[in-house]
Amino acid sequence: MKNNYTYSMKILTFILIIYFSLSSKVFGSELDNLFINLKNAQDPIIAKEFENQIWKFWINDSSNENSRLKMKKGINLMQKGKLDEALNIFISLSILDPSWAEPLNKIATIRYLQGDFYGSIRDIQFTLKLEPRHFGAVAGLAQINLAIGKYKDSLKNLDYAISIYPYIGIRNLRPILISMIEKSEI
Protein backbone atom coordinates (compact mmCIF):
# COMPACT_ATOMS: atom_id res chain seq x y z
CA MET A 1 0.00 0.00 0.00
CA LYS A 2 2.81 2.39 0.91
CA ASN A 3 4.56 1.68 -2.42
CA ASN A 4 1.35 2.49 -4.35
CA TYR A 5 1.05 5.78 -2.47
CA THR A 6 4.70 6.67 -3.18
CA TYR A 7 4.31 5.72 -6.83
CA SER A 8 1.11 7.80 -7.10
CA MET A 9 2.83 10.79 -5.53
CA LYS A 10 5.72 10.50 -7.99
CA ILE A 11 3.30 10.40 -10.93
CA LEU A 12 1.35 13.37 -9.55
CA THR A 13 4.58 15.33 -9.06
CA PHE A 14 5.67 14.48 -12.61
CA ILE A 15 2.29 15.58 -14.01
CA LEU A 16 2.43 18.86 -12.07
CA ILE A 17 5.97 19.57 -13.30
CA ILE A 18 4.90 18.94 -16.89
CA TYR A 19 1.78 21.08 -16.46
CA PHE A 20 3.62 24.06 -15.01
CA SER A 21 6.45 23.89 -17.50
CA LEU A 22 3.97 23.76 -20.38
CA SER A 23 1.79 26.52 -18.95
CA SER A 24 4.79 28.85 -18.62
CA LYS A 25 5.67 28.13 -22.26
CA VAL A 26 2.08 28.84 -23.28
CA PHE A 27 2.05 32.14 -21.37
CA GLY A 28 5.48 33.01 -22.72
CA SER A 29 4.23 32.23 -26.19
CA GLU A 30 1.15 34.36 -25.58
CA LEU A 31 3.31 37.38 -24.71
CA ASP A 32 5.66 36.66 -27.62
CA ASN A 33 2.66 36.55 -29.96
CA LEU A 34 1.36 39.84 -28.59
CA PHE A 35 4.71 41.46 -29.37
CA ILE A 36 4.73 40.02 -32.87
CA ASN A 37 1.20 41.31 -33.45
CA LEU A 38 2.12 44.70 -31.96
CA LYS A 39 5.08 45.06 -34.29
CA ASN A 40 3.10 43.95 -37.34
CA ALA A 41 -0.13 45.84 -36.63
CA GLN A 42 -1.42 47.59 -39.75
CA ASP A 43 -2.79 50.67 -37.98
CA PRO A 44 -2.51 52.47 -34.64
CA ILE A 45 -5.95 51.37 -33.42
CA ILE A 46 -5.11 47.69 -33.76
CA ALA A 47 -1.65 48.30 -32.28
CA LYS A 48 -3.24 50.02 -29.27
CA GLU A 49 -5.29 46.89 -28.58
CA PHE A 50 -2.13 44.78 -28.52
CA GLU A 51 -0.40 47.41 -26.36
CA ASN A 52 -3.27 47.22 -23.86
CA GLN A 53 -3.06 43.43 -23.75
CA ILE A 54 0.70 43.59 -23.14
CA TRP A 55 0.25 46.10 -20.32
CA LYS A 56 -2.43 43.87 -18.79
CA PHE A 57 -0.03 40.94 -19.02
CA TRP A 58 2.81 42.90 -17.41
CA ILE A 59 0.63 44.22 -14.60
CA ASN A 60 -0.69 40.74 -13.81
CA ASP A 61 2.58 38.86 -14.33
CA SER A 62 3.02 37.90 -10.67
CA SER A 63 2.20 34.33 -9.68
CA ASN A 64 0.72 35.65 -6.45
CA GLU A 65 -2.83 37.06 -6.34
CA ASN A 66 -1.99 39.23 -3.33
CA SER A 67 0.89 40.80 -5.29
CA ARG A 68 -1.40 41.48 -8.25
CA LEU A 69 -3.83 43.25 -5.90
CA LYS A 70 -0.99 45.32 -4.44
CA MET A 71 0.09 46.25 -7.98
CA LYS A 72 -3.40 47.54 -8.74
CA LYS A 73 -3.45 49.45 -5.45
CA GLY A 74 -0.08 51.02 -6.27
CA ILE A 75 -1.30 52.06 -9.73
CA ASN A 76 -4.41 53.59 -8.17
CA LEU A 77 -2.26 55.54 -5.71
CA MET A 78 -0.06 56.76 -8.58
CA GLN A 79 -3.10 57.98 -10.47
CA LYS A 80 -4.21 59.90 -7.37
CA GLY A 81 -0.78 61.52 -7.09
CA LYS A 82 0.18 59.64 -3.92
CA LEU A 83 3.61 58.82 -5.29
CA ASP A 84 5.43 58.05 -2.04
CA GLU A 85 2.78 55.53 -0.96
CA ALA A 86 2.78 53.94 -4.41
CA LEU A 87 6.58 53.84 -4.42
CA ASN A 88 6.62 51.90 -1.15
CA ILE A 89 4.21 49.33 -2.59
CA PHE A 90 6.24 48.88 -5.78
CA ILE A 91 9.51 48.58 -3.85
CA SER A 92 7.99 45.86 -1.66
CA LEU A 93 6.66 44.07 -4.77
CA SER A 94 10.09 44.20 -6.42
CA ILE A 95 11.58 42.56 -3.34
CA LEU A 96 8.82 39.94 -3.02
CA ASP A 97 8.90 39.01 -6.71
CA PRO A 98 12.32 39.97 -8.14
CA SER A 99 11.60 38.40 -11.53
CA TRP A 100 8.55 40.65 -12.11
CA ALA A 101 9.58 43.59 -14.29
CA GLU A 102 6.56 45.82 -13.82
CA PRO A 103 7.14 46.89 -10.21
CA LEU A 104 10.60 48.08 -11.27
CA ASN A 105 9.11 49.98 -14.19
CA LYS A 106 6.62 51.64 -11.85
CA ILE A 107 9.47 52.59 -9.49
CA ALA A 108 11.31 54.12 -12.46
CA THR A 109 8.19 56.05 -13.46
CA ILE A 110 7.74 57.48 -9.97
CA ARG A 111 11.41 58.44 -9.73
CA TYR A 112 11.05 60.22 -13.09
CA LEU A 113 7.95 62.07 -11.88
CA GLN A 114 9.84 63.09 -8.73
CA GLY A 115 12.72 64.45 -10.82
CA ASP A 116 15.19 61.69 -9.89
CA PHE A 117 16.29 61.03 -13.46
CA TYR A 118 19.39 59.00 -12.59
CA GLY A 119 17.46 56.83 -10.13
CA SER A 120 14.87 56.32 -12.84
CA ILE A 121 17.55 55.33 -15.35
CA ARG A 122 18.90 52.73 -12.90
CA ASP A 123 15.42 51.24 -12.39
CA ILE A 124 14.74 51.26 -16.14
CA GLN A 125 17.95 49.28 -16.62
CA PHE A 126 16.74 46.73 -14.05
CA THR A 127 13.37 46.58 -15.83
CA LEU A 128 15.00 45.98 -19.21
CA LYS A 129 17.16 43.17 -17.83
CA LEU A 130 13.94 41.34 -16.98
CA GLU A 131 11.92 42.44 -20.04
CA PRO A 132 14.08 43.86 -22.86
CA ARG A 133 10.96 44.55 -24.94
CA HIS A 134 9.45 46.88 -22.34
CA PHE A 135 8.62 49.70 -24.72
CA GLY A 136 7.28 51.83 -21.86
CA ALA A 137 10.60 51.68 -20.04
CA VAL A 138 12.54 52.38 -23.25
CA ALA A 139 10.27 55.33 -24.05
CA GLY A 140 10.84 56.64 -20.54
CA LEU A 141 14.59 56.34 -21.05
CA ALA A 142 14.28 58.31 -24.30
CA GLN A 143 12.43 61.08 -22.45
CA ILE A 144 15.00 61.19 -19.65
CA ASN A 145 17.91 61.34 -22.09
CA LEU A 146 16.15 64.17 -23.91
CA ALA A 147 15.65 66.05 -20.62
CA ILE A 148 19.31 65.72 -19.63
CA GLY A 149 20.56 66.73 -23.08
CA LYS A 150 21.74 63.33 -24.30
CA TYR A 151 20.00 63.68 -27.65
CA LYS A 152 21.85 60.89 -29.48
CA ASP A 153 21.09 58.44 -26.67
CA SER A 154 17.49 59.60 -26.67
CA LEU A 155 17.26 58.96 -30.42
CA LYS A 156 18.75 55.47 -29.99
CA ASN A 157 16.21 54.73 -27.24
CA LEU A 158 13.39 56.08 -29.37
CA ASP A 159 14.42 54.03 -32.40
CA TYR A 160 14.60 50.92 -30.21
CA ALA A 161 11.12 51.61 -28.82
CA ILE A 162 9.81 52.10 -32.37
CA SER A 163 11.40 48.80 -33.44
CA ILE A 164 9.31 47.10 -30.76
CA TYR A 165 6.16 49.20 -31.16
CA PRO A 166 6.04 51.12 -34.47
CA TYR A 167 2.98 53.16 -33.44
CA ILE A 168 4.28 54.15 -29.98
CA GLY A 169 3.02 57.57 -29.01
CA ILE A 170 6.42 59.25 -28.70
CA ARG A 171 7.47 58.30 -32.24
CA ASN A 172 6.56 61.85 -33.30
CA LEU A 173 9.49 63.05 -31.21
CA ARG A 174 11.95 61.60 -33.73
CA PRO A 175 12.18 64.59 -36.15
CA ILE A 176 12.56 66.96 -33.19
CA LEU A 177 15.43 64.87 -31.81
CA ILE A 178 17.16 64.76 -35.18
CA SER A 179 16.88 68.54 -35.42
CA MET A 180 18.28 68.96 -31.89
CA ILE A 181 21.20 66.65 -32.69
CA GLU A 182 21.96 68.60 -35.88
CA LYS A 183 21.86 71.93 -34.00
CA SER A 184 24.10 70.62 -31.23
CA GLU A 185 26.71 69.50 -33.76
CA ILE A 186 27.01 72.92 -35.41
C-alpha positions in Angstrom: 0.0 0.0 0.0 2.8 2.4 0.9 4.6 1.7 -2.4 1.4 2.5 -4.3 1.1 5.8 -2.5 4.7 6.7 -3.2 4.3 5.7 -6.8 1.1 7.8 -7.1 2.8 10.8 -5.5 5.7 10.5 -8.0 3.3 10.4 -10.9 1.3 13.4 -9.5 4.6 15.3 -9.1 5.7 14.5 -12.6 2.3 15.6 -14.0 2.4 18.9 -12.1 6.0 19.6 -13.3 4.9 18.9 -16.9 1.8 21.1 -16.5 3.6 24.1 -15.0 6.5 23.9 -17.5 4.0 23.8 -20.4 1.8 26.5 -18.9 4.8 28.9 -18.6 5.7 28.1 -22.3 2.1 28.8 -23.3 2.1 32.1 -21.4 5.5 33.0 -22.7 4.2 32.2 -26.2 1.1 34.4 -25.6 3.3 37.4 -24.7 5.7 36.7 -27.6 2.7 36.5 -30.0 1.4 39.8 -28.6 4.7 41.5 -29.4 4.7 40.0 -32.9 1.2 41.3 -33.4 2.1 44.7 -32.0 5.1 45.1 -34.3 3.1 43.9 -37.3 -0.1 45.8 -36.6 -1.4 47.6 -39.7 -2.8 50.7 -38.0 -2.5 52.5 -34.6 -5.9 51.4 -33.4 -5.1 47.7 -33.8 -1.7 48.3 -32.3 -3.2 50.0 -29.3 -5.3 46.9 -28.6 -2.1 44.8 -28.5 -0.4 47.4 -26.4 -3.3 47.2 -23.9 -3.1 43.4 -23.8 0.7 43.6 -23.1 0.2 46.1 -20.3 -2.4 43.9 -18.8 0.0 40.9 -19.0 2.8 42.9 -17.4 0.6 44.2 -14.6 -0.7 40.7 -13.8 2.6 38.9 -14.3 3.0 37.9 -10.7 2.2 34.3 -9.7 0.7 35.6 -6.4 -2.8 37.1 -6.3 -2.0 39.2 -3.3 0.9 40.8 -5.3 -1.4 41.5 -8.2 -3.8 43.3 -5.9 -1.0 45.3 -4.4 0.1 46.3 -8.0 -3.4 47.5 -8.7 -3.5 49.5 -5.4 -0.1 51.0 -6.3 -1.3 52.1 -9.7 -4.4 53.6 -8.2 -2.3 55.5 -5.7 -0.1 56.8 -8.6 -3.1 58.0 -10.5 -4.2 59.9 -7.4 -0.8 61.5 -7.1 0.2 59.6 -3.9 3.6 58.8 -5.3 5.4 58.0 -2.0 2.8 55.5 -1.0 2.8 53.9 -4.4 6.6 53.8 -4.4 6.6 51.9 -1.2 4.2 49.3 -2.6 6.2 48.9 -5.8 9.5 48.6 -3.9 8.0 45.9 -1.7 6.7 44.1 -4.8 10.1 44.2 -6.4 11.6 42.6 -3.3 8.8 39.9 -3.0 8.9 39.0 -6.7 12.3 40.0 -8.1 11.6 38.4 -11.5 8.5 40.7 -12.1 9.6 43.6 -14.3 6.6 45.8 -13.8 7.1 46.9 -10.2 10.6 48.1 -11.3 9.1 50.0 -14.2 6.6 51.6 -11.9 9.5 52.6 -9.5 11.3 54.1 -12.5 8.2 56.1 -13.5 7.7 57.5 -10.0 11.4 58.4 -9.7 11.1 60.2 -13.1 7.9 62.1 -11.9 9.8 63.1 -8.7 12.7 64.4 -10.8 15.2 61.7 -9.9 16.3 61.0 -13.5 19.4 59.0 -12.6 17.5 56.8 -10.1 14.9 56.3 -12.8 17.6 55.3 -15.4 18.9 52.7 -12.9 15.4 51.2 -12.4 14.7 51.3 -16.1 18.0 49.3 -16.6 16.7 46.7 -14.1 13.4 46.6 -15.8 15.0 46.0 -19.2 17.2 43.2 -17.8 13.9 41.3 -17.0 11.9 42.4 -20.0 14.1 43.9 -22.9 11.0 44.6 -24.9 9.5 46.9 -22.3 8.6 49.7 -24.7 7.3 51.8 -21.9 10.6 51.7 -20.0 12.5 52.4 -23.2 10.3 55.3 -24.0 10.8 56.6 -20.5 14.6 56.3 -21.1 14.3 58.3 -24.3 12.4 61.1 -22.5 15.0 61.2 -19.7 17.9 61.3 -22.1 16.2 64.2 -23.9 15.6 66.0 -20.6 19.3 65.7 -19.6 20.6 66.7 -23.1 21.7 63.3 -24.3 20.0 63.7 -27.6 21.9 60.9 -29.5 21.1 58.4 -26.7 17.5 59.6 -26.7 17.3 59.0 -30.4 18.7 55.5 -30.0 16.2 54.7 -27.2 13.4 56.1 -29.4 14.4 54.0 -32.4 14.6 50.9 -30.2 11.1 51.6 -28.8 9.8 52.1 -32.4 11.4 48.8 -33.4 9.3 47.1 -30.8 6.2 49.2 -31.2 6.0 51.1 -34.5 3.0 53.2 -33.4 4.3 54.1 -30.0 3.0 57.6 -29.0 6.4 59.2 -28.7 7.5 58.3 -32.2 6.6 61.9 -33.3 9.5 63.1 -31.2 12.0 61.6 -33.7 12.2 64.6 -36.1 12.6 67.0 -33.2 15.4 64.9 -31.8 17.2 64.8 -35.2 16.9 68.5 -35.4 18.3 69.0 -31.9 21.2 66.6 -32.7 22.0 68.6 -35.9 21.9 71.9 -34.0 24.1 70.6 -31.2 26.7 69.5 -33.8 27.0 72.9 -35.4 
